[in-house]
Amino acid sequence: MSDPIVFGTPAANELVRPHLEMCPFCGSGALIERIGNGFLNHWVQCDECGAHGPARRNAEQARASWNERKAPQYR
């Protein structure tokens, strides 16, 4: 059997933390969820390069929009 996961530890936090894909612009995993004022007030933002996903009504929609982003195509 494996060791139990203790509440409040980094291992436990990773289990309950919603999965966010890496930033498609800089590859960073330093992502933060932002909440603003207004109707569309949730979005995910990269703490490294400042890229952000579209604003959505709730955190779940904001996470889904971020995770569905494609890497930029340069010509």
N, C-alpha and C positions, 0 to 999 in steps of 0.2 A: 504494500500500500504506500501511497505517497503521503508526504507530510500535509497536515491540514493547512488551509489558507486562512490567515488571521485577518479579521476585519480591520481596515484602516492601514494595512501595509501596502506597499507598491504592487505586490502580486494581486492582492484583492482589488485594488483600484483599477488595474488593467482588465479584470474580468467584468467589471460593471461599467467601465468607460465605453461610450459608443465608439465604434471604429471609424476613423477618418483616414482617407487615402492621403499619401504624401502630396505636397504641393506640386502641381504639374509644371510650374515655372522654375522653381529652384531646387526641388527635391527634398525640402525640409519637412520634418515631422513636427515642427514647433507650431502647432495650429491652436488657435483660440476661438471660442465661440463668442460672438458679440451679440449684445441686445441693445437696440436703440429705441427711439420713440416713434410711434406711428403704426400704421397698419401692417406694413411689411417690415418687421423689426428684428429678425434673426438672420445672422449670416456667419459663415466661417471665414476666418482670416489667417493668413500665414504671418507669423510673428517675425520671420526672417526678411522676406522681401515685400510684404505688405499686400500681396495679391489677395483678393477676396472673392467669395462666391456671391451669387445673387441673393438678394434679400427675400426672405420668405415669411409666412405667417407664424411658423413655430420652429422650434429647434430641430425636430425630426425632419421636416421638409428641407431646412437649411443644410443639414448633414447629407441628406440624399442628393441634393443639388451639387454639393461639393464633390461627393464621391463619384458622380456621373460625369464630371468634367474631363475633357480630353486634354492631352498635352498640346501646347501650341504648335502649329505647323508653320515653319519658317520657309520662305522661298529664296 
